[in-house]
């Protein structure tokens, strides 16, 4: 893998199975939280309370459950959960969202590399562009200089990544960020990776989702919007979309990079509903593609 990965494995001997991330709380809030926790873990299990998500990721054991209260939580990666476990947001009615932002991340921010599974639930993953002080000439031209923070937000090397009610927010293309030399991807699944997403939103990336050869994507009741390309896939990549909306992409809703023998084609959803497409692993039901400037579907024979 050519991507720069920053490992954040804990060297501490403290390994917790269940952790609640909260700074301060009222007795009433704690009562509601305990009711929720009781529905997600066994009543005989203990739970550790820590003030930051980064600390929780350093203290937890693999396959741990980390419950997070509303606020902005900055992390450098998934730490010990990279090989399995859960991050679950807890926000009751009228509470603010649970927001995760990058801190000292590499080219790839959040990595799933497991024989088991990683679950992210009820959270907003927000990419904040790094800011570089402008030069004198740029000041004169009133240019705000920014560059992408962690071009790939979620990378699935192997195993399953489950996303339930998760929003991935990139940044608009008019943010003064050059995309010529680097990609910005919401979720990228490699050969042994499986992504299962429901009730999710992916917004403002160069590529919303990338599904490489032999990788799998299953997406239900979700939306991809304001990307250059909504979904990219290679031959052998498999995806099943049900009740998914892909809209306002600057180029195509879906690009399929096929073999060199395939005749390039641009068209509507029917291109992926043919008998050959179904045989190749494309299962499309109740998918809406609209306002994609270059077209809905593009089948081409160039490498991704």
Backbone bond lengths (Angstrom), bond angles and torsions (degrees), N, CA, C in turn:
res aa  C-N    CA-C-N  psi(-1)  N-CA   C-N-CA  omega(-1)  CA-C   N-CA-C  phi
1 X - - - 1.462 - - 1.528 110.02 -
2 X 1.330 117.46 126.29 1.447 121.00 -175.32 1.513 112.37 -83.95
3 X 1.307 117.50 -11.08 1.454 119.94 -176.36 1.518 111.03 -72.28
4 X 1.304 115.39 147.04 1.461 121.41 177.43 1.523 108.40 -81.93
5 X 1.327 116.16 116.92 1.455 120.99 179.74 1.509 108.91 -111.39
6 X 1.300 117.41 132.84 1.463 121.52 175.41 1.514 107.73 -103.73
7 X 1.326 116.88 115.35 1.455 121.55 -178.20 1.524 109.87 -83.33
8 X 1.299 115.20 137.71 1.455 120.23 -179.31 1.512 109.77 -132.17
9 X 1.312 115.99 48.64 1.457 120.33 179.10 1.524 110.19 -75.74
10 X 1.301 116.08 140.46 1.450 120.76 179.66 1.521 110.66 -75.59
11 X 1.340 114.68 137.94 1.459 119.56 173.80 1.525 110.18 -102.09
12 X 1.318 115.97 1.60 1.460 120.16 -179.81 1.525 110.43 -75.06
13 X 1.329 115.45 150.16 1.457 120.07 177.56 1.522 111.96 -83.64
14 X 1.331 116.06 -9.17 1.460 119.84 178.54 1.520 108.15 -77.99
15 X 1.311 116.35 117.53 1.458 119.98 -179.96 1.519 109.11 -129.88
16 X 1.319 115.73 108.77 1.453 121.64 -176.99 1.535 110.19 -97.37
17 X 1.327 115.94 144.33 1.469 120.78 178.58 1.515 112.42 -89.37
18 X 1.351 116.95 -32.19 1.459 122.04 -178.49 1.521 108.46 -134.99
19 X 1.326 116.02 127.88 1.466 120.75 -176.68 1.523 109.02 -135.09
20 X 1.312 115.92 137.27 1.458 122.77 172.95 1.521 108.33 -109.99
21 X 1.331 116.21 123.80 1.462 121.33 179.52 1.520 108.53 -98.88
22 X 1.325 115.21 111.53 1.460 120.69 179.36 1.522 108.23 -158.53
23 X 1.317 116.44 140.50 1.461 120.68 -180.00 1.525 110.17 -88.88
24 X 1.323 116.40 -61.76 1.469 121.22 177.00 1.528 108.43 -132.86
25 X 1.324 115.99 157.29 1.458 119.66 179.92 1.520 109.01 -159.38
26 X 1.334 115.52 157.67 1.453 120.99 174.96 1.527 108.79 -93.14
27 X 1.302 115.98 165.78 1.464 120.32 178.56 1.521 110.81 -62.22
28 X 1.343 117.18 -37.23 1.460 120.84 179.42 1.527 111.18 -66.62
29 X 1.358 115.58 -41.58 1.466 119.30 177.64 1.525 110.66 -63.57
30 X 1.317 116.33 -42.12 1.461 120.14 -178.65 1.524 110.70 -63.64
31 X 1.326 116.12 -36.71 1.462 120.18 179.08 1.528 110.31 -61.76
32 X 1.343 116.68 -45.99 1.464 120.55 178.86 1.519 110.94 -64.11
33 X 1.341 116.17 -39.74 1.465 120.20 -178.79 1.523 110.91 -66.11
34 X 1.307 116.61 -39.26 1.464 119.78 -179.59 1.528 111.42 -65.84
35 X 1.330 115.99 -35.29 1.469 119.22 176.22 1.526 109.93 -63.12
36 X 1.342 116.25 -42.29 1.458 119.64 179.08 1.527 110.85 -66.44
37 X 1.324 116.63 -44.85 1.466 120.56 -179.17 1.526 111.02 -61.70
38 X 1.322 115.73 -35.80 1.460 119.63 179.34 1.517 112.93 -63.50
39 X 1.345 115.66 -23.85 1.463 119.21 178.64 1.527 112.36 -85.68
40 X 1.338 116.88 -10.27 1.457 119.98 -175.28 1.526 114.43 -114.15
41 X 1.325 117.69 -18.02 1.461 119.86 178.50 1.524 109.51 -134.44
42 X 1.303 115.94 160.60 1.461 121.55 -179.89 1.525 110.19 -66.07
43 X 1.318 116.51 140.83 1.458 121.15 -177.32 1.511 114.58 -62.69
44 X 1.327 117.64 -18.86 1.472 120.61 179.74 1.521 112.53 -89.76
45 X 1.338 116.65 -7.78 1.464 119.08 -178.28 1.522 111.07 -82.87
46 X 1.320 115.60 146.64 1.463 120.79 176.89 1.520 109.83 -88.98
47 X 1.332 115.61 161.54 1.459 120.51 178.29 1.527 108.69 -137.39
48 X 1.311 116.13 133.98 1.463 122.71 -179.35 1.523 109.07 -95.80
49 X 1.331 117.50 136.61 1.460 122.22 177.10 1.519 109.14 -103.09
50 X 1.340 117.27 125.71 1.464 122.06 177.69 1.525 108.09 -131.30
51 X 1.348 118.27 157.20 1.467 120.14 -174.95 1.521 115.61 -84.28
52 X 1.344 119.29 -15.81 1.465 119.68 -175.92 1.522 110.95 -136.52
53 X 1.334 114.83 149.52 1.454 120.18 178.16 1.520 111.18 -68.08
54 X 1.337 117.46 -36.07 1.463 119.89 178.29 1.532 110.77 -60.40
55 X 1.320 116.54 -42.19 1.470 119.93 177.63 1.528 110.62 -64.12
56 X 1.327 116.29 -40.27 1.466 119.60 179.58 1.526 110.86 -61.26
57 X 1.329 117.06 -41.83 1.458 121.44 -179.55 1.524 111.76 -67.11
58 X 1.312 116.72 -26.87 1.460 120.88 178.21 1.520 112.26 -82.88
59 X 1.321 116.67 -25.39 1.471 120.74 -176.41 1.520 114.26 -96.78
60 X 1.320 116.47 -16.55 1.467 118.67 -172.21 1.524 111.67 -80.29
61 X 1.305 115.13 159.22 1.459 120.42 170.91 1.523 108.44 -91.97
62 X 1.319 116.92 164.77 1.453 119.95 175.72 1.523 109.25 -62.26
63 X 1.327 115.17 144.20 1.462 123.94 -177.54 1.523 112.51 71.14
64 X 1.321 116.75 16.86 1.467 120.25 176.70 1.531 110.16 -73.76
65 X 1.336 114.69 163.82 1.454 121.78 173.08 1.522 108.11 -111.79
66 X 1.332 115.52 121.95 1.463 120.94 178.29 1.521 108.11 -112.84
67 X 1.325 116.44 121.11 1.457 122.69 179.98 1.531 107.82 -103.89
68 X 1.331 116.47 132.23 1.460 120.82 -170.51 1.527 110.41 -125.02
69 X 1.319 114.76 131.22 1.461 120.89 177.61 1.533 110.42 -87.26
70 X 1.348 117.70 163.77 1.466 120.68 -176.41 1.525 113.13 -57.01
71 X 1.326 113.95 152.67 1.452 121.73 -179.10 1.516 109.73 139.96
72 X 1.326 116.37 178.53 1.458 121.91 177.03 1.521 107.85 -101.07
73 X 1.321 115.90 119.22 1.464 122.48 -175.36 1.519 108.58 -116.17
74 X 1.323 117.78 119.59 1.466 122.16 -178.15 1.528 109.24 -100.58
75 X 1.333 115.55 127.85 1.469 120.53 -179.02 1.523 109.51 -137.10
76 X 1.328 115.82 156.33 1.463 120.83 -179.85 1.517 112.31 -97.07
77 X 1.317 118.84 -7.96 1.460 122.82 179.87 1.516 109.27 169.06
78 X 1.322 116.32 -174.52 1.467 120.27 -179.02 1.519 113.17 -84.93
79 X 1.339 118.25 -6.43 1.456 120.24 176.70 1.514 112.61 56.58
80 X 1.315 116.36 -130.78 1.464 121.18 -177.13 1.525 113.42 -68.67
81 X 1.332 117.17 -14.34 1.466 119.36 178.92 1.525 112.55 -82.47
82 X 1.320 117.00 -4.58 1.467 119.52 179.46 1.527 111.34 -56.39
83 X 1.329 116.71 -30.93 1.460 120.60 -178.81 1.526 112.59 -100.53
84 X 1.332 116.74 17.69 1.457 120.21 174.93 1.506 112.88 132.16
85 X 1.346 115.72 140.32 1.456 120.77 179.16 1.515 110.88 142.71
86 X 1.343 116.20 -172.53 1.464 120.81 -172.39 1.513 111.75 -137.15
87 X 1.325 115.64 142.18 1.466 122.74 165.56 1.522 106.15 -120.26
88 X 1.324 116.25 118.63 1.463 121.69 -172.98 1.531 108.95 -124.77
89 X 1.303 116.26 120.76 1.456 120.27 178.13 1.519 111.26 -79.88
90 X 1.326 115.89 140.56 1.468 121.50 176.16 1.520 107.41 -118.41
91 X 1.304 117.47 104.88 1.464 119.05 171.43 1.519 108.36 -138.30
92 X 1.308 114.41 118.09 1.459 121.32 -177.86 1.530 109.55 -81.48
93 X 1.294 116.92 178.61 1.461 122.01 -178.14 1.529 109.83 -55.07
94 X 1.329 115.59 134.85 1.472 123.83 177.60 1.530 113.30 72.26
95 X 1.332 118.48 7.59 1.456 119.76 175.13 1.520 109.86 -92.75
96 X 1.340 115.95 156.00 1.465 121.58 178.61 1.529 109.65 -67.50
97 X 1.335 118.04 163.40 1.470 119.72 179.44 1.523 112.47 -75.43
98 X 1.314 115.17 164.64 1.461 122.67 172.33 1.529 106.41 -92.21
99 X 1.329 116.84 114.27 1.466 122.40 -173.61 1.519 109.61 -113.01
100 X 1.338 116.41 132.47 1.457 121.87 175.38 1.525 108.17 -116.54
101 X 1.343 116.09 128.88 1.456 122.29 178.89 1.522 109.88 -127.85
102 X 1.343 117.85 156.08 1.468 120.27 -177.26 1.525 113.22 -76.93
103 X 1.327 115.06 148.95 1.460 122.58 174.24 1.527 107.83 -141.51
104 X 1.325 116.72 117.07 1.474 121.99 179.02 1.515 111.42 53.75
105 X 1.325 117.45 43.62 1.462 121.27 -178.80 1.524 109.90 -89.73
106 X 1.334 116.49 160.46 1.455 121.69 177.76 1.520 110.99 -91.45
107 X 1.346 116.12 -157.21 1.461 120.35 178.89 1.524 111.07 -63.84
108 X 1.324 115.29 -28.73 1.459 121.36 176.20 1.521 107.04 -117.71
109 X 1.307 116.37 127.18 1.462 118.85 -173.11 1.532 111.63 -88.72
110 X 1.312 117.76 -62.51 1.459 121.64 -174.48 1.528 109.31 -113.14
111 X 1.340 116.68 122.34 1.457 121.45 -173.70 1.525 110.15 -119.43
112 X 1.325 116.20 133.35 1.466 122.16 170.39 1.529 107.40 -109.72
113 X 1.321 116.43 119.53 1.466 121.42 -177.16 1.520 107.09 -142.72
114 X 1.324 116.20 81.37 1.451 120.20 -166.93 1.528 111.56 -143.79
115 X 1.310 115.16 154.99 1.464 120.09 169.89 1.520 110.05 -88.03
116 X 1.317 116.41 -4.39 1.464 121.69 -178.40 1.525 108.98 -113.37
117 X 1.321 119.42 -120.10 1.457 120.31 -178.21 1.530 110.61 -152.66
118 X 1.328 114.45 155.69 1.463 123.19 174.13 1.526 107.04 -120.12
119 X 1.330 116.59 132.26 1.462 122.15 178.69 1.521 109.62 -116.52
120 X 1.326 116.43 128.78 1.461 122.78 169.42 1.515 107.10 -119.58
121 X 1.333 116.34 126.05 1.467 119.64 -172.53 1.520 111.63 -138.46
122 X 1.329 115.28 133.46 1.461 122.70 171.87 1.527 112.47 58.98
123 X 1.344 116.08 50.44 1.462 120.18 179.12 1.526 110.21 -138.79
124 X 1.324 115.35 158.68 1.459 123.52 172.47 1.517 107.36 -109.20
125 X 1.336 116.40 118.04 1.458 121.87 177.36 1.518 106.62 -100.04
126 X 1.314 116.34 114.77 1.465 120.74 -170.71 1.524 110.11 -120.95
127 X 1.311 115.60 124.53 1.458 121.01 178.72 1.520 108.76 -92.46
128 X 1.318 115.66 124.47 1.459 120.94 178.73 1.523 108.43 -106.45
129 X 1.339 119.05 120.42 1.462 119.66 179.61 1.524 111.73 -61.85
130 X 1.332 115.16 141.67 1.452 119.19 172.48 1.526 107.99 -69.82
131 X 1.326 115.75 150.69 1.456 119.21 -179.12 1.508 109.07 -116.27
132 X 1.337 116.68 129.19 1.457 122.06 177.81 1.520 108.34 -109.01
133 X 1.344 118.11 127.28 1.473 119.09 179.39 1.519 110.58 -55.10
134 X 1.312 118.52 132.66 1.467 121.09 -177.54 1.522 112.03 -70.54
135 X 1.342 115.77 152.11 1.459 120.46 174.30 1.525 108.82 -74.60
136 X 1.323 116.02 172.31 1.462 120.07 -178.10 1.521 111.40 -61.51
137 X 1.354 116.06 -40.00 1.470 118.55 179.87 1.524 110.97 -66.76
138 X 1.326 115.53 -36.07 1.461 119.26 179.16 1.516 111.19 -69.82
139 X 1.346 115.92 -34.04 1.464 119.49 175.86 1.515 109.74 -61.89
140 X 1.357 115.06 -42.64 1.459 119.24 179.78 1.526 111.15 -62.85
141 X 1.354 116.10 -32.65 1.452 119.82 -179.78 1.528 112.03 -91.53
142 X 1.333 116.39 4.20 1.471 122.77 179.08 1.521 111.73 56.46
143 X 1.352 115.77 44.62 1.457 120.78 179.36 1.525 109.57 -98.70
144 X 1.297 116.80 129.12 1.457 121.92 173.34 1.519 107.99 -95.37
145 X 1.333 117.18 119.69 1.460 121.70 -173.71 1.521 110.01 -97.61
146 X 1.331 115.62 123.93 1.453 121.32 178.12 1.520 109.28 -138.76
147 X 1.303 116.71 153.92 1.453 120.92 175.77 1.516 109.19 -134.85
148 X 1.306 116.34 160.93 1.462 120.26 -174.38 1.514 111.75 -68.11
149 X 1.321 116.24 136.60 1.464 121.62 172.73 1.517 107.54 -95.75
150 X 1.325 116.74 118.32 1.464 122.16 -179.30 1.530 111.02 54.66
151 X 1.339 117.60 87.45 1.469 120.65 -177.69 1.526 113.67 -53.48
152 X 1.345 117.97 -34.10 1.460 120.58 176.39 1.527 108.29 -110.61
153 X 1.320 116.24 119.81 1.463 119.86 -177.00 1.529 110.94 -78.18
154 X 1.333 117.10 -52.20 1.466 121.81 -178.69 1.523 109.54 -125.78
155 X 1.330 116.99 120.50 1.455 121.94 178.76 1.526 108.93 -118.11
156 X 1.322 116.37 123.96 1.462 120.92 178.15 1.525 107.49 -105.39
157 X 1.323 116.44 105.48 1.461 121.03 179.77 1.521 110.58 -79.01
158 X 1.335 115.94 -44.30 1.462 121.04 176.97 1.520 108.24 -160.14
159 X 1.318 115.67 162.21 1.458 120.14 -178.46 1.517 111.28 84.82
160 X 1.327 115.31 -171.36 1.461 121.69 -175.23 1.527 111.49 -108.56
161 X 1.315 114.66 135.28 1.455 122.16 170.84 1.515 107.59 -112.46
162 X 1.336 116.49 117.36 1.460 122.09 176.93 1.528 108.97 -101.22
163 X 1.325 116.43 128.70 1.454 122.35 176.26 1.521 108.34 -120.70
164 X 1.318 116.34 121.88 1.460 121.70 -178.88 1.524 108.60 -127.81
165 X 1.335 115.55 113.43 1.465 121.07 -178.84 1.523 110.32 55.54
166 X 1.315 114.94 58.31 1.467 122.75 -179.86 1.528 108.47 -121.26
167 X 1.321 115.89 136.85 1.462 121.05 174.39 1.524 108.85 -114.40
168 X 1.334 116.60 131.12 1.457 122.47 173.66 1.519 107.89 -109.92
169 X 1.315 116.00 117.35 1.458 120.91 -177.64 1.525 109.36 -113.68
170 X 1.340 115.72 116.95 1.448 120.76 173.29 1.512 109.64 -88.88
171 X 1.333 117.17 -139.88 1.458 119.74 178.20 1.516 108.33 -138.76
172 X 1.326 117.18 147.83 1.460 120.94 -176.43 1.516 111.76 -60.26
173 X 1.337 116.45 151.32 1.462 121.26 -178.55 1.523 112.46 -67.49
174 X 1.322 117.79 -14.26 1.463 119.70 179.16 1.523 112.10 -93.38
175 X 1.346 116.53 19.71 1.461 120.56 -179.70 1.524 113.18 -80.78
176 X 1.324 117.76 7.47 1.455 119.53 -178.03 1.506 112.90 77.74
177 X 1.342 118.46 23.81 1.460 122.85 -178.19 1.521 109.34 -104.25
178 X 1.319 116.48 127.95 1.452 120.46 177.87 1.515 109.78 -82.68
179 X 1.330 116.40 126.42 1.462 121.00 -179.14 1.528 111.35 -106.74
180 X 1.339 117.34 8.67 1.453 120.47 -175.25 1.519 112.51 -67.74
181 X 1.323 117.64 -32.44 1.457 120.60 -171.51 1.518 113.12 -108.35
182 X 1.286 119.09 -4.93 1.455 120.02 179.93 1.526 110.75 -151.95
183 X 1.317 114.72 148.20 1.440 119.87 179.34 1.525 109.61 -89.94
184 X 1.298 116.02 154.21 1.459 120.38 169.60 1.527 105.96 -125.22
185 X 1.312 115.17 119.90 1.463 121.73 -171.35 1.520 109.26 -126.47
186 X 1.328 115.92 134.62 1.461 119.44 175.37 1.519 110.94 -69.29
187 X 1.344 116.46 -58.91 1.469 121.96 -179.30 1.526 108.57 -137.07
188 X 1.324 115.84 132.33 1.468 121.10 178.17 1.519 109.08 -128.12
189 X 1.333 116.50 123.03 1.461 121.72 178.89 1.521 109.24 -110.07
190 X 1.329 116.49 123.94 1.452 121.89 177.84 1.518 110.45 -91.70
191 X 1.339 116.86 -170.48 1.457 122.46 -165.22 1.518 116.03 -51.44
192 X 1.327 117.20 -39.61 1.461 118.95 -176.98 1.527 112.21 -104.47
193 X 1.324 116.38 16.89 1.458 120.14 -175.31 1.516 113.25 -97.59
194 X 1.321 115.62 143.94 1.461 122.91 177.11 1.525 108.19 -129.36
195 X 1.321 116.91 128.32 1.464 122.07 177.99 1.522 108.69 -117.03
196 X 1.322 116.07 125.41 1.469 121.94 176.74 1.528 107.07 -120.98
197 X 1.331 116.53 114.09 1.463 120.71 -175.18 1.518 110.80 -126.74
198 X 1.327 116.30 136.11 1.467 120.20 173.70 1.520 109.25 -139.97
199 X 1.325 115.06 144.60 1.476 121.65 -178.77 1.524 111.06 54.77
200 X 1.319 116.24 44.25 1.463 120.40 -176.42 1.530 111.50 -115.60
201 X 1.322 115.05 163.54 1.461 121.58 178.49 1.524 108.65 -136.57
202 X 1.326 116.86 131.44 1.463 122.57 176.66 1.524 106.68 -124.04
203 X 1.326 117.26 121.52 1.458 120.35 -168.85 1.527 111.35 -141.16
204 X 1.340 115.75 134.28 1.468 122.58 171.96 1.528 114.04 67.11
205 X 1.324 116.75 59.85 1.463 122.52 170.88 1.524 109.09 -130.36
206 X 1.340 116.51 162.59 1.458 118.78 172.16 1.526 108.54 -63.86
207 X 1.329 116.84 -50.77 1.465 122.62 173.30 1.517 108.13 -123.12
208 X 1.318 116.66 120.46 1.462 118.87 -179.56 1.515 111.87 -65.59
209 X 1.341 116.72 -52.14 1.468 122.92 -179.77 1.523 108.40 -135.45
210 X 1.340 116.39 138.42 1.463 121.70 175.23 1.523 107.78 -124.93
211 X 1.342 116.62 123.72 1.463 122.47 -177.79 1.528 107.77 -118.76
212 X 1.314 116.93 104.32 1.454 120.65 -176.90 1.539 111.55 -81.84
213 X 1.330 115.45 174.79 1.452 121.81 -177.68 1.523 112.01 -53.16
214 X 1.327 116.35 130.03 1.463 125.92 179.33 1.534 113.42 73.43
215 X 1.311 118.26 -2.48 1.466 120.26 173.89 1.527 109.03 -82.56
216 X 1.349 115.77 163.47 1.460 120.48 -176.75 1.523 110.55 -133.58
217 X 1.315 114.96 140.74 1.460 122.04 175.13 1.514 109.02 -129.21
218 X 1.332 115.76 127.69 1.464 121.09 171.32 1.522 107.22 -123.15
219 X 1.314 116.39 121.83 1.467 120.64 -173.93 1.521 109.58 -132.21
220 X 1.329 116.88 127.25 1.463 122.19 -178.03 1.529 110.23 -129.11
221 X 1.333 115.16 140.38 1.466 121.89 172.71 1.518 111.56 48.32
222 X 1.332 116.67 51.38 1.462 121.60 -173.80 1.522 110.57 -135.14
223 X 1.338 115.29 173.32 1.463 120.88 -175.75 1.519 110.52 -141.14
224 X 1.334 116.04 135.09 1.464 123.04 172.51 1.521 106.79 -119.78
225 X 1.330 117.30 127.17 1.468 118.70 -174.60 1.522 111.87 -148.13
226 X 1.339 114.27 157.20 1.467 122.94 173.56 1.522 113.56 56.00
227 X 1.331 116.87 33.99 1.461 121.35 174.65 1.531 108.46 -103.13
228 X 1.339 117.25 167.32 1.462 118.94 170.40 1.525 108.55 -69.34
229 X 1.344 116.23 -48.78 1.463 123.26 173.97 1.524 108.04 -129.96
230 X 1.316 117.36 134.51 1.465 120.40 -178.56 1.518 112.39 -70.53
231 X 1.351 116.72 -58.35 1.465 122.13 -178.67 1.523 108.72 -134.05
232 X 1.336 116.63 133.49 1.463 122.44 172.15 1.523 108.47 -116.01
233 X 1.339 116.29 140.38 1.456 119.21 176.46 1.520 110.28 -146.65
234 X 1.331 115.91 154.51 1.456 124.25 178.48 1.523 110.14 -106.42
235 X 1.340 117.87 168.82 1.456 119.44 172.65 1.527 110.41 -56.29
236 X 1.300 116.12 133.06 1.466 119.53 -178.02 1.511 113.28 92.63
237 X 1.317 117.67 -15.35 1.459 119.71 173.16 1.518 108.91 -74.45
238 X 1.315 117.47 138.65 1.465 121.88 -174.71 1.524 108.99 -119.07
239 X 1.319 117.20 131.60 1.459 117.12 172.52 1.517 112.07 -140.99
240 X 1.322 114.04 145.40 1.460 122.77 177.31 1.523 107.19 -124.37
241 X 1.316 115.64 117.46 1.462 121.39 -178.21 1.519 109.12 -117.14
242 X 1.324 116.07 129.53 1.459 121.01 179.64 1.527 108.99 -136.60
243 X 1.311 116.66 123.68 1.476 121.78 -178.27 1.525 110.68 54.82
244 X 1.324 115.36 51.17 1.464 122.16 -179.42 1.523 109.07 -115.12
245 X 1.329 115.86 137.46 1.462 121.96 176.79 1.523 109.05 -112.19
246 X 1.329 116.44 127.56 1.467 121.92 174.81 1.523 106.44 -120.72
247 X 1.316 117.16 118.11 1.463 118.68 -172.01 1.522 112.74 -147.10
248 X 1.328 113.52 157.26 1.470 123.44 174.67 1.528 112.59 56.81
249 X 1.337 116.17 39.48 1.469 119.89 174.90 1.530 108.57 -87.26
250 X 1.327 116.97 138.86 1.461 120.30 -175.08 1.526 111.81 -69.04
251 X 1.340 117.33 -26.60 1.465 119.81 175.42 1.522 109.02 -114.80
252 X 1.341 117.36 -95.60 1.465 120.38 -174.03 1.523 111.42 -117.04
253 X 1.326 114.32 153.05 1.453 118.89 173.21 1.519 111.06 -68.67
254 X 1.343 116.35 -47.24 1.463 122.30 179.91 1.529 108.58 -137.63
255 X 1.332 116.97 132.93 1.462 122.45 172.48 1.519 108.23 -116.42
256 X 1.326 116.37 129.02 1.462 122.20 175.08 1.526 107.73 -113.14
257 X 1.332 116.92 113.78 1.460 121.51 176.21 1.524 107.49 -86.64
258 X 1.312 116.83 105.46 1.455 121.70 -173.46 1.529 110.47 -100.53
259 X 1.327 116.31 -172.31 1.459 121.27 -179.71 1.523 109.85 -72.83
260 X 1.333 115.69 164.92 1.463 120.41 -176.31 1.527 112.55 -65.33
261 X 1.355 116.47 -19.25 1.454 119.75 -178.56 1.532 112.82 -79.31
262 X 1.331 116.01 -13.29 1.463 119.72 -175.56 1.528 110.43 -78.27
263 X 1.302 115.18 135.95 1.462 119.94 175.73 1.524 109.40 -77.88
264 X 1.334 117.38 123.95 1.469 119.46 179.83 1.529 111.27 -56.19
265 X 1.310 115.38 144.97 1.456 119.00 -176.17 1.522 109.77 -152.41
266 X 1.294 115.77 142.47 1.462 121.48 175.29 1.525 107.48 -126.24
267 X 1.301 116.62 130.20 1.461 118.83 -177.97 1.503 112.31 -169.72
268 X 1.304 115.41 -154.78 1.452 121.68 -177.61 1.515 112.56 -98.77
269 X 1.297 115.28 -166.80 1.462 122.06 -174.28 1.527 111.61 -62.15
270 X 1.320 117.32 -21.89 1.465 120.04 -179.02 1.535 112.33 -62.22
271 X 1.335 117.31 -21.86 1.465 120.19 178.54 1.523 111.99 -63.50
272 X 1.322 116.43 -27.17 1.458 120.28 -179.30 1.526 112.20 -104.46
273 X 1.324 116.54 8.59 1.459 120.17 178.77 1.520 112.16 -111.80
274 X 1.334 115.79 8.22 1.462 119.74 178.49 1.526 109.86 -73.31
275 X 1.315 115.04 165.01 1.463 120.04 179.49 1.529 111.04 -60.60
276 X 1.339 116.42 -38.58 1.462 120.10 -179.72 1.522 111.24 -66.88
277 X 1.331 116.76 -41.27 1.463 120.32 179.52 1.520 111.54 -64.49
278 X 1.337 116.21 -42.00 1.467 119.84 178.01 1.524 110.11 -62.15
279 X 1.326 116.30 -40.59 1.460 121.02 178.23 1.526 111.10 -62.46
280 X 1.344 116.12 -32.38 1.462 120.52 -179.75 1.527 112.98 -81.76
281 X 1.327 116.62 -1.29 1.461 118.78 173.60 1.509 115.83 106.07
282 X 1.325 117.84 11.37 1.456 120.17 179.33 1.523 109.38 -96.39
283 X 1.316 116.56 118.79 1.467 122.22 -178.30 1.525 107.16 -122.32
284 X 1.311 116.69 104.96 1.463 122.05 -172.58 1.522 109.21 -116.31
285 X 1.340 116.73 118.58 1.465 120.50 176.90 1.527 110.17 -133.90
286 X 1.304 116.06 128.57 1.468 121.39 176.04 1.526 111.20 53.45
287 X 1.326 115.42 49.49 1.464 120.71 178.23 1.526 108.90 -103.14
288 X 1.328 115.57 132.19 1.462 121.45 179.18 1.516 109.26 -110.24
289 X 1.343 117.40 124.93 1.457 122.60 174.21 1.519 107.58 -120.51
290 X 1.324 116.87 122.00 1.456 118.77 -178.10 1.525 111.49 -149.88
291 X 1.330 114.73 151.97 1.468 122.83 177.22 1.524 112.65 57.58
292 X 1.362 117.12 33.66 1.467 120.87 172.95 1.527 106.39 -93.20
293 X 1.315 117.44 118.07 1.460 122.16 -162.55 1.528 113.47 -62.81
294 X 1.351 118.19 -40.47 1.466 119.94 -176.85 1.528 112.29 -90.44
295 X 1.314 117.42 -17.21 1.452 121.13 179.64 1.517 111.05 147.57
296 X 1.332 115.49 166.96 1.461 120.34 -177.84 1.538 111.65 -76.99
297 X 1.341 115.59 -56.01 1.462 121.14 -176.68 1.526 109.38 -123.65
298 X 1.329 116.98 137.47 1.458 121.83 174.35 1.519 108.69 -127.84
299 X 1.339 116.67 121.75 1.457 121.57 172.72 1.523 106.95 -107.74
300 X 1.319 117.31 120.62 1.465 120.06 -175.63 1.514 109.89 -136.67
301 X 1.319 116.82 165.95 1.466 120.01 -176.72 1.522 112.67 -113.25
302 X 1.310 115.30 28.77 1.454 119.63 175.02 1.500 109.31 -102.40
303 X 1.338 116.24 148.54 1.467 120.65 -180.00 1.506 109.59 -68.57
304 X 1.372 114.99 145.28 1.468 118.89 179.67 1.510 110.11 -77.43
